[in-house]
Amino acid sequence: MAAPPATAATQPPAGSSAAATAYPRWVLFEQGIAEESEVGSHSTADARTMAAARTSTGHPIGVSLRLAAPPAESRACVHLPHSVDRKYATILAAHGDSVLIQIAFKTGGGFDKEIDYFVYNAGGGAGAGLARPPALCLLPPFYRTPGPVKRYLTMEEAAATGLLRRGEDELVVAELLKVGARGGEVLLLRAGEWTVKRLPVAATRGKLPSSWSTHTTLPVGDELLCWADPYHGLIFADVFGDSPTLRHVPFPADAARPASGPTSSRDVCATADGAVRFVNVSPRCCCGGAGATHCRSSRHAYTITTWTLRMDDMAWVMDGMVDATELWRLDAYAGVPREQPARPVVSLYDPHAISFLVCERTDKDYGDDTLWVIVVDMRSKTLRSVSLHPGTEWYIVRDRVFPSTISSCFNSSPSTGASAARKSRHTETIETPELVVDGELYENHAGLQSSCKSPTEPNTQASSASTILAALEEIPGLPRDDKLKAYSILSLDNGRRFTALLGLPVSLRKDWLLMEIKASEAACSMCAACTAHLRYA
């Protein structure tokens, strides 16, 4: 097979100083999360992105990120003790400096499992001297009524779940549960508490569609969540508002509808500045009309059309159109199969750059397909890059991906002179503390809860008694006994846990502390577990 004549965006050479410090402006997360044993030794983990917490059953867990510039895909990696059996882990949503993660653990024979939900937060990033290192927060469970049964998301429910961050302390997780003609139900996590709210339709938006199936959920700016149905359009909600409403926006009337079933030929994306873009890939006849053709020379002909949503009056404006023949005639397209592209993703910072997957099917066993990634410039009608995708199965085109600016949080602020030299020398001497779980050395954590301070260097400012007490007093509703227990825990580890606490939004700090208290009390029930807890701290 011919090699692609164009390549993806160039990255700094591995091992160079630029590669060690420069992260891409934005990334594209794949939905699946790798386990450390799947990606090799712990040396593959980026210690600057590592964050740690405990599961709902008290086991230590770490999450790190493997970041790459688009159109290459980035991954989150989960780090667990050997004794913990993970069933699966996926990303559910991403926005700003945070990623929502779902992890399922085996709890017995058969299909028994326990599912935890975490929010990974990048913290203050290196630009702030890692004053707020990355943090991992276990979300409180939502129980079905009337019995004490925890609610878990199905695949369809996961697609209807979104994350929205605003400022440093505000976070909302929202799932669109139900849609009716006059309104809908939304499950909301705000200020650390789950609630189900019935949201009416905005007065100016009429009725909602009688049937609705969310294909994807995306944040728009830092105020709105948007749920997209490939057939019926978009539903917006201001989930931070005191009295949020639902606003329905149908797709453009002149956008060709997909034939049937879930489609990967159209999608909605939001750029970093809050613009909403709709991309539609529709087959066309060899004579130029709508619909697929049976002509052999133009059997896979298609048209890519883009619209931008005008937010003031919620009207679509067509702003781009490219025909398949305009791409096929390009020299850069040589070697790429003439198949209809799928899974469009709009660049967060360049609305005219859209990446697609093109699959060359072999009709043989799974794993024999070839996938290509092309980046189309809708304005110049050219190819910006062509590369091979590492996947080998056609159904990858149906997997969700999550654009995110979290990578920019890890880029250092410009530094010069002696200060920069001291920071460089100090970063190079970071050591990774050992973690022992039930008497077993846990080798796959690669710097859990690491920061710019070495483990032996006390953080006197963070761990001072007055600073800890002041922070605990600011947490609403924390009982006196729990406040004393939290003070004891935060005073034992040279300020590392306290720094992690400060990295969380205020609304989540109480739940995080109660989780740490519970884990600490469980660990102290046996000598070996207590030792593991202390060494982990």
C-alpha positions in Angstrom: 0.0 0.0 0.0 1.3 3.5 -0.9 2.4 5.6 1.9 0.5 8.8 2.6 2.1 11.8 0.8 1.2 14.2 3.6 1.8 13.8 7.3 0.2 14.8 10.5 1.3 17.8 12.6 5.0 17.5 13.5 5.8 17.1 17.2 9.1 17.9 19.0 11.6 15.0 18.8 11.3 12.5 21.5 13.7 13.2 24.3 14.3 16.8 23.3 13.7 19.6 25.9 10.9 20.9 23.8 9.2 17.5 23.9 9.6 17.4 27.7 7.9 20.8 28.3 5.6 21.6 25.4 2.1 20.2 25.3 -0.3 20.7 22.4 -2.8 23.5 22.6 -5.7 21.0 22.5 -6.1 17.3 22.3 -8.6 14.7 21.1 -9.3 12.0 23.7 -10.3 8.5 22.5 -13.2 7.1 24.5 -11.4 4.0 25.8 -8.9 4.2 28.8 -5.8 2.1 28.9 -4.7 0.2 31.9 -1.0 0.5 32.8 -0.4 -3.2 32.1 -1.7 -2.6 28.6 0.7 0.2 27.8 3.9 -1.2 29.1 6.0 -0.2 32.1 5.2 2.8 34.3 7.9 4.8 32.5 5.3 5.4 29.7 3.2 7.5 32.1 3.7 11.3 32.2 4.4 12.0 35.8 3.4 15.7 35.4 -0.2 14.6 34.6 -0.5 11.9 37.3 -3.3 12.3 39.9 -4.4 9.9 42.6 -7.4 9.0 44.8 -9.1 6.0 46.2 -12.0 4.0 44.8 -15.3 3.6 46.6 -13.9 0.4 48.1 -10.8 2.1 49.4 -8.3 1.0 46.8 -5.7 3.4 45.5 -6.0 4.5 41.9 -4.1 6.8 39.7 -4.8 8.4 36.3 -2.3 9.9 33.9 -2.6 11.3 30.4 -0.8 10.5 27.2 -1.2 13.7 25.2 -0.6 14.1 21.4 -1.4 16.9 19.0 -4.5 16.3 16.8 -5.4 14.6 14.5 -3.6 12.0 16.6 -5.7 10.8 19.5 -4.7 11.1 23.2 -5.5 8.6 25.9 -6.1 8.5 29.6 -4.4 5.7 31.5 -5.6 4.2 34.8 -3.1 2.8 37.3 -4.3 0.2 39.8 -2.8 -2.3 42.2 -2.3 -5.8 40.8 -5.0 -7.1 43.2 -7.8 -4.9 41.6 -9.5 -6.4 38.6 -10.8 -3.8 36.2 -13.6 -4.6 33.8 -13.5 -1.5 31.7 -12.9 2.3 31.8 -14.1 5.0 29.5 -14.2 8.8 29.2 -17.7 10.2 29.4 -17.1 13.9 28.9 -14.4 16.6 28.9 -14.4 20.4 29.3 -11.7 22.9 30.1 -9.3 21.5 32.7 -11.4 18.5 33.6 -12.3 15.0 32.3 -15.2 12.8 33.5 -14.2 9.1 33.8 -16.2 5.9 34.4 -14.4 2.8 35.7 -16.0 -0.6 36.4 -14.4 -3.1 38.8 -15.1 -6.8 39.1 -16.6 -7.6 42.5 -17.3 -11.3 42.2 -18.1 -14.0 39.8 -20.0 -13.5 36.5 -21.2 -10.0 35.7 -20.9 -8.5 39.2 -19.3 -5.1 39.2 -18.9 -1.8 41.0 -18.8 1.3 38.9 -17.1 4.5 40.1 -17.2 8.0 38.5 -14.2 10.3 38.8 -13.4 13.8 37.7 -9.8 14.3 36.7 -8.7 17.9 37.0 -5.4 19.3 35.6 -5.0 21.7 38.5 -3.1 25.0 38.2 -0.6 23.5 35.7 3.1 24.1 35.5 2.6 27.7 34.8 1.6 28.3 38.4 4.6 26.2 39.7 2.2 23.3 40.2 0.6 25.2 43.1 -2.4 23.1 42.3 -1.2 19.7 41.0 -3.6 17.4 39.1 -6.3 16.0 41.2 -8.7 13.0 40.9 -12.0 13.3 42.7 -14.5 10.4 43.3 -18.0 11.6 42.6 -20.7 10.7 45.1 -23.1 7.9 44.0 -26.6 8.6 42.9 -29.1 6.1 44.3 -32.3 5.0 42.6 -35.4 5.5 44.6 -36.9 4.0 46.7 -34.2 1.4 47.5 -30.4 1.8 48.1 -29.4 0.7 44.5 -26.7 2.8 42.9 -27.5 4.0 39.4 -25.1 3.1 36.6 -25.1 4.5 33.1 -25.8 2.4 30.0 -24.1 3.2 26.7 -27.0 5.4 25.6 -27.1 7.2 28.9 -23.4 7.8 28.8 -23.8 9.5 25.4 -26.4 11.9 27.1 -24.0 12.8 29.9 -21.9 16.0 29.8 -19.5 18.0 32.0 -19.3 21.7 32.3 -16.7 23.8 34.1 -16.9 27.4 35.0 -14.1 29.3 36.8 -11.9 27.4 39.3 -14.7 26.0 41.6 -17.9 25.4 39.6 -18.6 22.1 38.1 -21.8 20.5 36.7 -22.4 16.9 35.5 -25.7 16.6 33.7 -27.5 13.7 32.0 -30.6 14.2 29.8 -32.9 11.5 31.1 -36.1 12.1 29.3 -37.6 14.3 26.6 -41.3 15.2 26.1 -43.1 17.7 24.0 -43.3 20.2 26.9 -40.0 19.7 28.5 -37.5 17.1 29.8 -35.8 15.6 32.9 -32.2 16.2 33.6 -30.0 14.6 36.3 -27.7 17.2 37.7 -24.6 17.1 40.0 -24.1 20.6 41.4 -22.4 21.6 44.6 -21.7 17.9 45.4 -25.3 16.8 45.3 -27.4 14.9 42.7 -30.9 16.1 41.8 -33.4 15.4 39.1 -35.0 18.5 37.6 -37.9 18.9 35.3 -36.9 21.6 32.8 -39.6 23.3 30.7 -39.1 24.3 27.1 -38.1 28.0 26.6 -41.2 30.0 25.7 -39.8 31.0 22.3 -38.7 27.5 21.2 -42.0 25.7 20.8 -42.3 21.9 21.5 -39.5 19.3 21.7 -39.4 16.4 19.3 -41.7 13.5 20.2 -38.8 11.0 20.1 -35.2 11.8 21.0 -32.0 9.7 21.1 -28.8 11.6 22.2 -25.8 10.8 20.0 -23.4 13.1 21.7 -23.2 15.8 24.4 -20.9 18.8 24.2 -20.1 21.9 26.2 -20.7 25.3 24.5 -18.7 28.0 26.1 -18.8 27.8 29.9 -22.6 28.3 30.3 -24.4 25.8 28.0 -24.6 22.1 27.5 -25.8 20.8 24.2 -27.4 17.4 23.5 -27.4 16.3 19.8 -29.7 13.8 18.1 -28.5 13.0 14.5 -32.1 13.2 13.2 -33.8 15.9 15.4 -31.2 18.5 16.0 -29.9 20.0 19.2 -31.2 20.8 22.7 -29.5 23.5 24.8 -29.7 24.1 28.5 -28.0 26.6 30.9 -27.2 24.1 33.6 -25.7 26.7 35.8 -28.9 28.8 35.9 -31.3 29.0 38.8 -34.2 28.2 36.5 -32.8 26.5 33.4 -34.9 25.8 30.4 -34.5 23.6 27.3 -34.1 25.2 23.8 -34.6 23.0 20.7 -32.8 23.8 17.5 -33.5 21.6 14.5 -30.8 20.9 11.9 -30.8 23.0 8.7 -33.8 22.2 6.4 -31.5 21.7 3.5 -29.2 19.2 5.3 -29.7 15.7 3.8 -30.9 13.3 6.5 -29.0 10.0 7.1 -30.8 7.0 5.6 -31.3 4.9 8.8 -29.8 3.9 12.1 -27.0 5.6 14.1 -24.8 7.6 11.8 -21.2 8.6 11.8 -21.5 10.8 8.7 -22.7 13.9 10.6 -21.8 15.5 13.9 -21.9 18.7 15.9 -18.8 20.3 17.3 -18.1 23.3 19.5 -15.0 25.4 19.0 -13.0 27.0 21.9 -14.7 30.3 21.4 -18.2 28.8 21.8 -19.2 28.5 18.2 -21.3 25.6 17.2 -20.5 23.9 13.9 -22.6 21.2 12.1 -20.8 19.0 9.6 -22.8 16.8 7.3 -21.4 14.2 4.8 -24.1 13.2 2.3 -23.9 10.8 -0.7 -24.7 12.3 -4.1 -25.6 10.9 -7.4 -23.1 11.0 -10.3 -25.3 13.6 -11.9 -24.9 15.9 -8.9 -28.3 15.3 -7.3 -28.9 14.1 -3.7 -28.7 10.5 -2.9 -26.4 7.6 -3.6 -25.5 6.6 -7.1 -25.0 3.2 -8.7 -22.5 4.5 -11.2 -19.3 2.6 -10.8 -17.0 5.6 -11.4 -18.9 7.7 -8.8 -20.2 5.0 -6.5 -18.8 6.6 -3.3 -19.3 10.3 -4.3 -20.3 12.6 -1.5 -20.6 16.2 -0.5 -19.3 17.7 2.8 -21.3 20.7 3.9 -20.8 22.8 7.1 -23.0 25.3 8.9 -22.4 27.6 11.9 -25.1 28.3 14.4 -25.8 32.0 15.0 -26.3 32.0 18.7 -28.3 35.3 19.0 -31.3 34.0 17.0 -30.3 30.2 16.8 -30.2 30.2 13.0 -27.9 28.1 10.8 -25.6 29.7 8.3 -24.1 27.6 5.6 -20.4 28.5 5.3 -18.6 25.6 3.5 -19.1 22.9 0.9 -16.6 20.5 -0.7 -17.3 17.8 -3.2 -15.6 14.5 -3.2 -14.1 15.1 -6.7 -12.4 18.2 -5.4 -10.5 16.1 -2.9 -9.9 13.1 -5.1 -8.1 15.1 -7.7 -5.5 16.4 -5.2 -2.0 14.9 -5.2 -2.1 14.7 -1.5 -5.1 12.3 -1.8 -3.1 9.7 -3.8 -3.3 6.3 -2.0 -6.3 7.1 0.1 -9.4 5.1 -0.7 -12.3 6.8 -2.4 -14.7 6.0 0.3 -17.1 8.3 2.2 -15.4 9.9 5.2 -16.8 9.5 8.6 -16.6 10.9 12.2 -16.0 14.6 11.5 -14.2 16.6 14.2 -13.8 20.3 13.9 -10.6 21.9 15.3 -11.1 23.8 18.5 -9.1 26.7 17.2 -9.6 26.6 13.5 -13.2 26.2 12.4 -12.2 25.5 8.8 -10.1 22.5 9.7 -12.0 19.2 10.0 -10.6 15.8 10.5 -12.3 12.6 9.1 -11.7 8.9 9.2 -11.7 7.1 5.9 -11.9 3.3 6.1 -10.7 0.8 3.5 -12.7 -2.3 4.1 -11.2 -5.7 3.2 -14.3 -7.9 3.9 -12.1 -10.3 5.7 -11.5 -11.0 9.4 -11.6 -8.3 12.0 -8.4 -6.4 12.3 -7.7 -6.4 8.6 -9.2 -3.0 7.7 -7.1 0.1 7.0 -8.1 3.5 8.4 -6.8 6.8 7.3 -7.1 10.3 8.9 -7.5 13.2 6.6 -7.7 16.8 7.7 -9.7 18.9 5.2 -9.5 22.7 4.9 -13.0 23.7 4.0 -12.0 27.2 3.0 -9.2 26.4 0.6 -10.6 22.9 -0.3 -7.3 21.2 0.3 -5.9 18.5 2.5 -3.8 19.8 5.4 -2.6 16.3 6.4 -3.0 12.6 5.6 -1.9 9.8 8.0 -2.7 6.2 8.9 -4.8 5.6 11.9 -3.5 3.0 14.3 -6.9 1.2 14.5 -7.6 -1.8 12.2 -11.4 -2.3 12.6 -14.0 -0.3 10.6 -16.3 0.2 13.5 -13.9 2.6 15.1 -15.6 5.3 13.1 -18.6 4.9 15.5 -16.5 5.5 18.6 -16.8 8.9 20.3 -13.9 11.3 20.7 -13.6 14.2 23.0 -11.9 17.5 22.1 -10.3 19.1 25.1 -8.0 22.0 26.0 -6.8 20.3 29.2 -3.3 19.8 27.6 -2.7 23.6 27.7 -2.9 23.5 31.5 0.5 21.7 31.6 2.5 24.2 29.6 5.0 26.2 31.6 4.9 30.0 31.8 8.0 31.7 30.3 10.8 31.8 32.8 14.3 33.2 32.5 17.6 33.6 34.4 18.5 31.9 37.7 14.9 31.2 38.6 14.3 29.0 35.5 17.6 27.2 36.1 16.6 26.4 39.7 13.2 25.1 38.6 14.8 23.0 35.9 17.3 21.4 38.4 14.6 20.8 40.9 12.2 19.2 38.4 15.0 16.7 37.4 15.4 15.5 40.9 11.8 14.5 41.6 11.6 11.1 43.1 8.7 8.7 43.0 7.6 7.4 46.5 6.9 3.7 46.7 3.4 2.5 47.2 2.7 -0.7 49.1 -0.8 -2.2 49.1 -1.5 -5.1 51.4 2.2 -5.8 51.7 2.8 -5.8 47.9 5.0 -3.3 46.1 2.8 -1.5 43.6 5.1 -0.6 40.7 2.6 0.9 38.3 1.8 4.2 40.0 4.7 6.2 38.5 4.5 9.2 40.7 1.1 9.2 42.2 0.3 12.5 43.8 3.6 13.9 42.7 4.3 17.6 42.5 7.2 20.0 41.9 8.5 19.3 45.4 10.4 16.2 46.1 8.9 13.7 48.6 11.5 14.6 51.3 11.0 18.4 51.0 8.3 19.7 53.4 5.8 22.1 52.0 5.8 24.3 55.0 3.4 26.8 53.6 0.8 24.2 52.6 1.0 22.1 55.7 1.1 24.8 58.4 -1.6 24.3 61.0 -3.2 27.7 60.5 -3.4 27.2 56.7 -5.1 23.7 57.1 -7.5 24.9 59.8 -8.5 28.0 57.7 -9.2 25.8 54.6 -11.3 23.3 56.7 -13.3 26.2 58.2 -14.3 27.2 54.6 -15.9 23.9 53.9 -19.6 24.1 54.6 -21.4 21.4 56.5 -18.2 19.5 57.6 -19.0 18.1 61.1 -16.6 18.9 64.0 -15.4 15.3 64.4 -14.7 14.9 60.7 -12.9 18.2 60.7 -10.5 16.9 63.4 -10.0 13.7 61.5 -9.3 15.6 58.3 -6.8 17.8 60.1 -4.9 14.7 61.3 -4.8 13.3 57.8 -3.7 16.5 56.1 -1.0 17.1 58.7 0.9 13.8 58.0 2.2 13.9 54.5 4.3 17.1 54.0 1.3 18.9 52.5 0.7 16.6 49.5 -2.9 15.7 50.4 -3.6 19.2 51.4 -2.3 20.5 48.1 -4.5 18.0 46.3 -7.5 19.2 48.4 -6.8 22.8 47.3 -6.8 21.7 43.7 -10.4 20.6 43.9 -13.5 22.9 43.5 -14.8 24.0 46.9 -18.1 22.1 46.2 -16.3 18.8 46.0 -13.9 19.2 49.0 -16.2 17.8 51.6 -17.0 14.6 49.7 -13.2 14.1 49.0 -12.3 14.5 52.7 -15.1 12.1 53.8 -13.8 9.6 51.3 -10.2 10.0 52.7 -11.4 9.6 56.2 -13.3 6.5 55.4 -10.3 5.0 53.5 -8.0 5.9 56.4 -10.3 4.3 59.0 -10.6 1.1 56.9 -6.8 1.0 56.4 -6.2 1.1 60.1 -8.2 -2.1 60.8 -5.1 -4.2 60.1 -1.4 -3.5 60.5 -0.4 -4.3 56.9 -3.2 -2.1 55.5 -2.2 0.7 57.8 1.4 0.5 56.7 0.3 0.7 53.1 -1.8 3.7 53.8 1.0 5.6 55.5 3.5 4.7 52.7 0.9 5.8 50.1 0.6 9.2 51.9 
